[in-house]
Every structure is written in structure tokens, then in C-alpha cells.
């Protein structure tokens, strides 16, 4: 456990705990508090501040008026699928409703999602051949493309203009695209750098709407649900524009979800309530579902299923990742349910594959003491499915808590492909970049990256990665020690429904706006605690030497502590405050992150 400290300005909030939370998030004035607690769509930045935005809008205008064929292209993950769905559905509405003068009956619109196993990551030459053969003269490439210099040159040779809308770090030289929308460009002064790929697509349609004076509420805002899904799944910071986009996207999901989202959520037992008496937080609108969905729910209920479509191998000529976009574009609930069923089956298969691969990887590490003593984890097995190595890398970081790369063999067998995951604040992208001598391809960001190497380079890469990570960590001995950051210490008597309602105003939670974590000292079992599930605890606690009512808590994966807790030894806990509903009764519940016993 580690607590945060700082000097808090007066007047931030009447509750000192809430004031401290605000301050720890960089909210140190009343004006910032107002902006944080009351996000407004009007506060979104002008999309034309982004480099090349005018060029991109102008080229789409030209394509519509000249009746050109437009192909929307996106990556095979959640961010890519939502990006394509945003831009495709927007342009489809423009075209089918004859919204723009002189464009009636114009462009044929299509979309292309690459096959992970055939095309690999980013823009592929196969997709350009596909576009050329079918007469597409404009490609809008989303959530990738910023490093596809060779492929974009190939598109240019074939008479196809490319608009890139990416949010990843550019290489040393930008591709020769018609327009490049990426706030991370060195020559871009756009005021916010952390949009998701779908967020870039959203800014493009926002700019197009402004240019043509379209009704933003009709054409643009209904797409916010897709942006919220991308923000949650891609783990981009929930600050600035992302906070606004996510806030309103969640309102759309909770009040008027699109058919594809509703169909997918049904597999997580989230169902429509016809006459809901509950109101969505921050609105006067009735809740559509039997629970109010949060960013965390999007991460666990929607993200893995959409990703699963892109992880599984496809039948000849039928890219499974395409199903995710079809689902998000579905206008009819029955069609959406059929597509969601297929996607859920992919997810079931994915879970089986990643469970087996994770078990194999853990055995590799357990049987090799040399691997256990390192600051990094690098494992390989040619039998692992290429689509799940990123998940396995995440599982391994949970167990060993160190920068991890998991490799398998490419479908062609000509190289190894891998996924990297990081821990804490460590920049795994930078570490991999420094191993450039052994890389064929790589891309990603601070916490996750994809890469490919030749077979003979596995051992040299693993050693170089270990040496570079060790060097980068030399001044931070605690970097590979799991740490729970504690926002403040509370007494149980301070945990009230009013306090919980104030905490909910900090949502949506995510990167750089985590769910608040509190500490309470010297708590005891009331005698009603018990073990549940495989290794979990359902606790009933009170605070020693304090007058407080008992409070319920859940502690996942901490069943081994049960006997010590029942022995009557006081202990300290750190936890998130949540709400639990059972048989219509709502109560406060603590989600315990760590337990420490007094010594």
C-alpha cells in the first residue's frame, strides 16, 4: 500500500476526502472542479485544430461529389472496429439521406477489416489490391496506418488516395498519405494528444458536420457510444476530451443502446427493463437495462467479445473480425442477435485457447529457475494461437509482475510474432524500440506493443530486452513490486450513501482517473465472514475502537487469509467503495484490494 500526499487548496470541496481526490487528479481550482464534475460536449476542441483536418474533409467532399467509391479500413481490435463503425455509419447516413447538396446517389461505400493471420497489423497490400480491383479511389484508414509508409506508397502507385486517422506514435518519417490525422505528429498542435483511434474518427465526422452545418445532435452525438467503448477497451487516459466523450457515450449506452450493443450485453445477463424506475446518473432519463453500465463493464462485457472476432482464424474469404463491425452497424435487433451469437462463440473459443496457452506458459516459467530470476519474461511456443498471445502476456504480468513478451509462430512460419505488456508506469514500447536490431516490425504504445522477429533472433532479443529493461529500471527498485495507490484513510463511520454518491461523480473511471482506493485500519471480523467460490472471501467487518455499523466486503483471490481473519487479529484493508443490490435492497460494499495484518 502507498498513500498519496500533497498540499490541498482551500475551497475545492466541503468534504476533505473529496477535496483530496480532486487535488490528486490535478483539479486544483473551482473552475476545474466545475469542468470535471459537469462535462459538456460544447467543451470539445475544434476538430479543425488538428493538422490535415481541412484536407481530409475536403477530400471526402470531393469523393462524394464525384461519385467516387470510398473504402473505410480499420484495425481488427475494438478500437479499429468502433472506428470503422463511426465513420462508415456517418457517411452511409450522409449518402442514403441525400444530406449534402450535389451528392444524391453518390459514392459506393464499403469497409475492410484485415485478417490478423493473413494481413498482419496495419494497412496491408492485400487490402489495397482489394480496393483497386473494386474501383475504390479513396481509403480512410483508422486506428493504424501511421507507420505504413510502404503500403501507402503502393496505394499511391495504384491511384488510391489514403486518409490516415491514427493515434499511435509516428515513426521517423511520415507516410506520403493525402492527409494524416494524428495528434502525436510532432508538427501537430492539437491541444489533446490522447484520443483513441475511434476518437480520431469521431473528430473527422465532427469536422465534416461543422463544415456542412449539419445537425450535430442527429448526425454525430449518437456515435458517442462507440467512442466510449473504444476509450474503455483501448485504455487511453480518461482525461480532457476522453472524459467528455466517455461520459456522454455511457449515457447513450444506458438509455438508448444500439441493437448490436444490446445483443452483446445479453451474454453478460444485462437485459432490457421495459418499465424501469431507475434514472441514469446525471440525467433525468430512465435506465434501459437492469443495471447501470460503467466503463469497467464495457472493458469486461463488450471489449473481449469484439476483440475475439479478430483473434480467431477465419474461413477462406470470410474475415471473422468483419462480424464485429457488422454487429455495431446492425439496425435490427434480430439481425444483431444472430451476429452476437457468432461473436460470443468466438469468445468462448478464445477463452479456451488463452487458458491453455497461459497454463503452458506458466509451466515454462515454473520449470526454468533462470527465467524466474529475471526482470523480464519472454516465452515462446509455436502451437499458441497468434490471436491470444496478448492476453497470455497480460496473464503473465498479473502473476510475475514484470515486462512480458509472448511469442508464437506466424501463420506463414517465416517469423515469430509477439505481444508485449507492461507493468506500473514502465514504458515497454520504448524498451522494445531499443531492441531495433532484432525487430522485423513493431508498433504500439507505452503499456502494450506488437512485434515480429526472425526465429534466430529469439534468444538475442530476449537477452537484449532483459538488459535494456534492467538498465531502465536501475533507479527504481520498486518498479517491479505491485503497488496499490491509496487516496486517503477513512473510518467506517464516514462511508455513507452521500459519500458514495459524491465518489460516483468522479466516473467514468479508467487510465489516469482510477477508481478511488481508501484505507481503514484495525478492522475485525464480526463473526459472519465466510469463504465463497474457489478462493474468495465474503466479509462482514467492523472497526476496532470506533463506533460504526458493520460493513460488508468482498475480497477476490484472498481466501488463504480466512483462518487468520477468523482468529480475531486486527488488520488493515485498502478497498474501493461499491454498491451491492440483493433482492431489491441496496447496500454499500467494499471491494478489498489488499489486506495487511498488524504485527
Secondary structure as UniProt FT lines:
FT   STRAND          2..3
FT   TURN            10..11
FT   HELIX           16..24
FT   TURN            25..26
FT   HELIX           30..37
FT   HELIX           41..43
FT   HELIX           47..49
FT   TURN            51..52
FT   HELIX           53..65
FT   TURN            66..67
FT   STRAND          69..74
FT   HELIX           78..96
FT   TURN            97..98
FT   TURN            101..102
FT   TURN            104..105
FT   STRAND          109..113
FT   TURN            116..119
FT   HELIX           125..133
FT   TURN            134..135
FT   STRAND          136..142
FT   TURN            146..147
FT   HELIX           149..157
FT   TURN            158..159
FT   STRAND          161..165
FT   STRAND          179..181
FT   TURN            183..184
FT   TURN            186..187
FT   HELIX           197..211
FT   TURN            212..213
FT   HELIX           216..219
FT   HELIX           221..223
FT   HELIX           224..234
FT   HELIX           240..256
FT   HELIX           259..265
FT   HELIX           266..268
FT   TURN            274..275
FT   TURN            281..282
FT   HELIX           295..297
FT   HELIX           298..303
FT   HELIX           304..311
FT   TURN            316..317
FT   TURN            320..321
FT   HELIX           322..329
FT   HELIX           333..366
FT   HELIX           369..372
FT   STRAND          376..380
FT   TURN            382..383
FT   HELIX           386..388
FT   HELIX           389..400
FT   STRAND          403..409
FT   TURN            411..412
FT   STRAND          416..421
FT   TURN            424..425
FT   HELIX           428..433
FT   TURN            434..435
FT   HELIX           436..438
FT   STRAND          441..445
FT   TURN            446..447
FT   STRAND          448..453
FT   HELIX           455..457
FT   HELIX           458..473
FT   TURN            474..475
FT   TURN            477..480
FT   STRAND          485..486
FT   STRAND          488..489
FT   HELIX           492..494
FT   HELIX           497..504
FT   TURN            505..506
FT   TURN            511..512
FT   STRAND          518..525
FT   STRAND          530..532
FT   TURN            533..535
FT   STRAND          536..543
FT   TURN            544..545
FT   STRAND          551..555
FT   TURN            556..557
FT   HELIX           559..561
FT   HELIX           562..566
FT   TURN            567..568
FT   STRAND          571..582
FT   TURN            583..584
FT   STRAND          585..597
//
